[in-house]
Amino acid sequence: MALVAVTKERRVGETRVAATPETTKKLIAAGFSVVIEAGAGAGASYPDADYAEAGATIAATAEAALGAADVLLKVRAPSDAEIAALKPGCLVVGLLNPHQERAALDAIAARGAAAFAMEFVPRITRAQVMDALSSQANLAGYRAVIEGAQAYGKAMPMMMTAAGTIAPARVFVMGAGVAGLQAIATARRMGAVVTATDVRPAAKEQVESLGAKFVAVEDEEFKAAETSAGYAREMSAEYQAKQAALVAEHIKKQDIVVTTALIPGRPAPRLVSAAHVASMRPGSVLVDLAVEQGGNVEGVRADEVAEIGGVKLVGYANLPGRIAADSSALYARNLLAFAGLLLDKDGAFAPDFADEILAASLVVRDGSIVHTALQS
């Protein structure tokens, strides 16, 4: 019986956990045994007793949990100490941030372990339940609006009272992927007047279906601005200049701006300049979901709420971690589905590395980094 280990997340501020009592019970039912490091779920309000009741063994330390583990489930890349405790051949599965955290992959390779990056799970129908980027982006988009509303300090919906009418907040969402669409839906539910922009033509219909107005320069480059994988292409300097001019006029009228634009493996594109920030009214708020990759907003600082000319720049680096119980629940289900691929039809631990999902997400095997996107 293969042993699955789940350890505490050791990155500062990371409150999520890679398994919940619910998924622990289902992993055991699937044929795994499970060991949980004591306190692993505390940040997401999952006590050790609930894991034990689900059938897991509670280990006092990470080293104790990892010594015999065949699979290590993580939210973020494991620490150096955790990697050192892995047995050769152990499979590490998590959001490994492979483009930015190459050192962790090198250490896993040197240890003789293998690793799968959940970021590389392909966007195909049978892998939808494993799409951790989408599950976490959904909650990030929701939380971004909550954080923006809190920092804004005024009412979001229109309110008509005997003392007068309060105008609704104007919310502009930049980037209409999974996070952006959830931000739009959340802002609409809160009563805001919402507009949104994206470089992908397909996003226009999605934005309008949620009751928001679409804002973009809709030229020929715009019509060809989506990759076959559904991601936004990096736009030309000429297009960016035209879009910036449109945004410059639009953004100065907004109360809350949420930026969500990311390009896999690349620094986040700069969408909001210092001039844009300066044009906004005091009391306005910018929430940048791309701060971990450099940020979409000039002047944003990771894990801080900066203030420039009375405009607040919210740069929380881990918005899903600010709603840890639900983020963990969804992510743990992504991992549960992925773990099922590590078993054969008889329930034995026998990963088929030729499976299209495993092959696409495999980043380290046999002492080497094997993913083509990571080979220079």
C-alpha positions in Angstrom: 0.0 0.0 0.0 1.5 3.3 -1.1 2.0 5.9 1.6 0.9 9.5 1.0 2.5 12.2 3.2 1.1 15.7 3.8 3.3 18.2 5.6 3.0 21.7 6.9 3.5 24.5 4.4 6.7 26.2 5.5 6.5 29.3 3.4 5.8 32.4 5.4 2.1 33.3 5.1 1.0 30.1 3.5 -2.1 28.9 5.4 -3.4 26.3 2.9 -2.9 22.5 3.2 -2.7 19.9 0.5 -5.2 17.5 2.1 -8.4 17.9 4.1 -10.0 15.3 6.3 -12.5 14.7 3.5 -9.8 14.0 0.9 -7.8 12.0 3.4 -10.7 9.6 3.9 -11.1 9.3 0.1 -7.4 8.7 -0.5 -7.5 5.8 2.1 -10.6 4.4 0.4 -8.8 4.5 -2.9 -6.0 2.3 -1.5 -3.4 4.7 -0.1 -2.3 5.0 3.5 -1.9 8.6 4.7 0.3 10.3 7.2 -0.2 14.0 8.2 2.4 16.1 9.9 1.0 17.4 13.2 -0.5 20.9 12.7 -0.5 20.7 8.9 -4.1 21.8 8.6 -4.2 24.3 11.4 -3.9 27.4 9.2 -7.0 26.2 7.3 -8.9 25.3 10.5 -8.5 21.5 10.0 -7.4 20.0 13.4 -5.3 16.9 13.7 -8.1 15.1 15.4 -10.2 15.3 12.2 -7.4 13.8 10.2 -7.0 11.0 12.7 -10.8 10.3 12.6 -10.5 10.1 8.8 -7.9 7.3 9.2 -4.6 9.2 8.9 -1.6 8.7 11.0 -0.4 11.9 12.7 3.4 12.3 12.6 5.2 14.6 15.1 7.6 16.0 12.5 8.0 16.4 8.8 10.9 14.0 8.8 8.8 11.4 10.5 6.0 11.9 8.0 8.4 11.7 5.0 10.7 8.9 5.8 8.7 6.1 4.1 6.4 8.2 1.9 5.9 7.2 -1.7 4.0 10.4 -2.5 4.3 13.9 -1.0 1.4 16.2 -1.5 2.2 19.9 -1.2 0.6 23.3 -1.8 4.0 25.0 -2.5 7.4 23.5 -3.3 8.9 21.5 -0.4 11.6 23.1 1.8 15.2 22.1 1.7 14.7 20.1 4.9 11.7 18.3 3.5 13.5 17.4 0.3 16.4 16.1 2.3 14.0 13.8 4.1 12.5 12.3 0.9 13.3 8.7 0.0 14.6 8.2 -3.5 11.8 7.6 -5.9 9.2 9.5 -3.9 6.7 11.5 -6.1 6.3 15.2 -5.1 3.0 16.8 -6.3 2.2 20.4 -5.8 2.1 24.0 -7.2 5.8 24.0 -7.6 6.1 27.4 -9.4 8.6 25.7 -11.7 9.7 28.7 -13.8 10.6 30.8 -10.7 11.7 28.1 -8.2 14.2 26.1 -10.2 16.4 25.5 -7.2 13.7 23.3 -5.5 13.4 21.2 -8.7 17.2 20.8 -8.9 17.2 19.6 -5.2 14.4 17.2 -5.8 16.3 15.8 -8.8 19.5 15.5 -6.8 17.6 13.6 -4.2 16.5 11.0 -6.7 12.8 11.9 -6.3 10.3 12.8 -9.0 8.0 15.8 -9.2 4.8 16.8 -10.9 3.8 20.5 -11.2 0.1 21.0 -10.9 0.6 24.2 -13.0 1.3 22.0 -16.0 -1.8 19.8 -15.8 -3.2 20.1 -19.4 -6.5 21.9 -20.0 -8.3 18.9 -21.4 -11.7 17.6 -20.4 -10.6 14.6 -18.3 -8.2 16.9 -16.3 -10.7 19.6 -15.4 -11.2 18.2 -11.9 -7.4 18.5 -11.5 -7.1 22.1 -12.6 -5.6 23.6 -9.5 -4.8 26.9 -11.2 -8.5 27.5 -11.9 -9.7 26.4 -8.5 -7.3 28.8 -6.8 -7.8 31.6 -9.2 -11.6 31.4 -8.6 -11.1 32.1 -5.0 -8.4 34.7 -5.6 -10.8 36.7 -7.8 -13.5 36.5 -5.2 -11.1 37.6 -2.4 -9.6 40.4 -4.5 -13.0 42.1 -4.6 -13.5 41.6 -0.9 -10.1 43.1 -0.2 -10.8 46.0 -2.6 -14.1 46.7 -1.0 -12.6 46.7 2.5 -9.8 49.1 1.4 -12.2 51.3 -0.4 -14.1 52.2 2.7 -17.4 53.2 1.0 -20.5 51.3 0.0 -20.5 49.1 -3.0 -24.1 49.1 -4.1 -26.4 52.1 -4.9 -28.4 53.0 -1.8 -31.4 55.2 -1.8 -32.2 56.7 1.5 -34.3 59.5 2.9 -31.0 61.4 3.4 -30.1 61.0 -0.2 -28.7 58.5 -2.7 -25.3 56.8 -2.6 -23.8 56.1 -6.0 -22.6 52.6 -6.7 -18.9 51.9 -6.8 -17.3 51.6 -10.2 -15.1 48.4 -10.5 -12.8 47.8 -13.4 -11.4 44.3 -13.8 -8.2 43.9 -16.0 -7.9 40.4 -17.3 -11.0 38.2 -17.7 -9.6 34.8 -17.1 -10.8 32.6 -14.3 -9.9 35.1 -11.5 -11.1 38.1 -13.5 -14.5 36.5 -14.2 -15.0 35.6 -10.6 -14.0 39.2 -9.6 -16.6 40.5 -12.1 -19.3 38.2 -10.7 -18.5 39.1 -7.1 -18.4 42.8 -7.8 -21.8 42.6 -9.6 -23.3 40.6 -6.7 -22.1 43.4 -4.4 -23.9 46.0 -6.5 -21.0 47.7 -8.3 -21.1 49.0 -11.8 -18.5 46.7 -13.5 -16.4 47.0 -16.6 -13.6 44.7 -17.7 -10.9 44.2 -20.3 -8.9 41.4 -21.7 -6.7 40.8 -24.8 -8.5 37.6 -25.7 -11.5 38.0 -28.0 -13.5 35.1 -26.4 -13.5 37.1 -23.1 -15.8 39.7 -24.4 -18.8 37.4 -24.5 -18.0 36.0 -21.1 -17.7 39.5 -19.6 -20.9 40.6 -21.1 -22.7 37.5 -19.9 -21.9 38.5 -16.4 -23.5 41.9 -16.8 -20.3 43.9 -17.2 -19.2 46.2 -20.0 -16.2 45.1 -22.1 -13.5 47.7 -22.7 -10.7 47.0 -25.3 -9.1 48.1 -28.5 -10.7 45.6 -30.9 -8.3 45.6 -33.8 -6.9 42.7 -35.9 -4.2 41.9 -33.3 -6.8 41.7 -30.7 -8.7 39.1 -32.8 -5.6 36.8 -32.8 -4.6 37.4 -29.2 -5.3 33.9 -27.7 -3.1 30.8 -27.8 -4.4 27.4 -28.5 -4.1 26.6 -24.8 -6.5 29.4 -24.0 -3.9 31.8 -22.6 -3.3 35.4 -23.6 -0.4 36.1 -26.0 2.0 38.9 -25.1 0.8 41.8 -27.2 2.9 44.1 -29.3 4.2 47.4 -28.1 1.9 49.2 -30.5 -1.2 47.4 -29.2 -0.1 48.0 -25.7 0.2 51.7 -26.4 -3.3 51.9 -27.8 -4.8 49.9 -25.0 -3.0 52.0 -22.5 -4.5 55.2 -24.0 -8.0 53.7 -23.7 -7.3 52.5 -20.2 -5.9 55.9 -19.2 -9.2 57.5 -19.9 -11.3 54.8 -18.3 -9.2 54.1 -15.2 -9.3 57.6 -13.9 -13.1 57.3 -13.4 -12.9 54.0 -11.4 -13.2 53.4 -7.7 -11.7 49.9 -7.5 -9.4 48.3 -10.1 -8.5 44.6 -10.0 -5.6 43.4 -12.2 -5.2 39.7 -12.9 -3.0 39.4 -16.0 -0.4 36.7 -16.0 1.7 35.0 -18.7 3.0 31.6 -17.8 6.7 31.6 -17.2 7.1 35.3 -17.8 7.0 38.5 -15.6 3.5 39.9 -15.2 2.7 42.5 -17.9 2.6 46.1 -16.6 -1.0 47.3 -17.1 -1.2 50.2 -14.7 1.5 52.9 -14.8 2.4 55.5 -12.2 0.6 58.0 -14.4 -2.6 55.9 -14.3 -2.4 55.7 -10.5 -1.8 59.5 -10.3 -4.9 60.1 -12.4 -7.2 58.2 -10.0 -9.2 59.9 -7.3 -8.0 59.8 -3.7 -9.7 56.9 -2.0 -9.6 54.7 -5.0 -8.1 51.2 -4.7 -6.0 48.9 -7.0 -5.8 45.2 -6.2 -3.0 43.4 -8.0 -3.3 39.6 -8.2 -0.1 39.3 -10.2 2.2 40.7 -7.5 4.1 37.4 -7.1 5.3 37.7 -10.7 6.3 41.4 -10.5 2.8 42.9 -10.5 0.6 44.6 -13.1 0.6 47.9 -11.2 3.6 50.2 -11.0 4.4 50.8 -7.3 2.7 47.8 -5.9 4.6 46.0 -3.1 4.2 42.3 -2.2 2.2 41.7 1.0 1.6 45.4 1.6 -1.1 48.0 1.1 0.8 50.9 -0.3 -0.7 54.4 -0.7 0.3 56.8 -3.4 -1.4 60.1 -3.7 -4.3 58.8 -1.6 -4.8 55.8 -3.9 -4.4 52.4 -2.2 -2.4 49.6 -3.9 -3.3 46.3 -2.4 -0.5 43.7 -3.1 -1.4 40.6 -1.1 0.7 37.8 -2.6 -1.4 34.9 -1.6 -5.1 35.8 -1.8 -6.3 32.1 -1.8 -4.4 31.8 1.5 -6.7 34.5 2.9 -9.6 32.2 2.5 -7.7 29.1 3.4 -10.4 26.6 4.4 -12.2 26.8 1.0 -9.0 27.1 -1.0 -7.6 24.0 0.7 -10.8 22.1 0.2 -10.8 22.7 -3.6 -7.0 22.2 -4.0 -7.1 19.0 -2.0 -9.8 17.7 -4.4 -7.6 18.6 -7.3 -4.8 16.5 -5.8 -7.2 13.7 -4.9 -8.1 13.4 -8.6 -4.5 13.6 -9.6 -3.5 10.9 -7.1 -6.0 8.6 -8.7 -3.7 8.5 -11.8 -0.9 7.0 -9.7 -2.9 3.8 -9.3 -3.6 1.1 -11.9 -7.0 -0.3 -12.6 -6.6 -2.8 -9.8 -5.7 -0.1 -7.3 -2.0 -0.9 -7.1 0.5 2.0 -6.9 1.8 2.0 -10.5 2.1 5.4 -12.1 1.8 5.3 -15.9 4.2 8.0 -16.9 2.9 7.8 -20.5 -0.5 9.0 -19.4 -1.1 12.3 -21.1 -1.8 14.1 -17.8 1.2 12.7 -15.9 3.5 13.2 -18.9 2.4 16.8 -19.3 2.9 17.7 -15.6 6.1 15.7 -14.9 9.0 18.1 -14.3 11.6 15.9 -12.5 12.5 12.2 -13.0 15.5 10.0 -12.8 17.7 12.8 -11.5 16.9 15.3 -14.2 14.5 18.1 -15.0 12.6 16.6 -17.9 9.8 19.1 -18.8 10.6 20.8 -22.2 9.4 24.2 -21.0 12.1 24.2 -18.3 15.0 23.0 -20.4 17.3 25.8 -21.6 
